[in-house]
C-alpha cells in the first residue's frame, strides 16, 4: 500500500480482473475482510448480459442499477 492509502495491484491481477490503469474498483469491507471487485459500467453490463428482449434506454438503466446491486451489494 502506498502513501494516502493507495493500493497497487500487480499486472497479472489487473489482467485477470480485466482492470486497466486508472480503472475503478469497488472496495467492500466486512468485518476483517476486504474484497476488491472491478466496477462495471452499464454499457459493459449490457454487452455481457444475455439478450432476451428489446427495452428502452430508461428500462436498461434501471435494470443495470439492479444488476450492480446484485453483483456488488448496496
Buried (B, 14 or more C-beta within 10 A) or exposed (E): EEEEEEEEBEEEEBEEBEBEEEEEBBEEEEEEEEEBBBBBEBEEBBEEEEEEEEEEEEEBEEBBEEBBEEEBEE
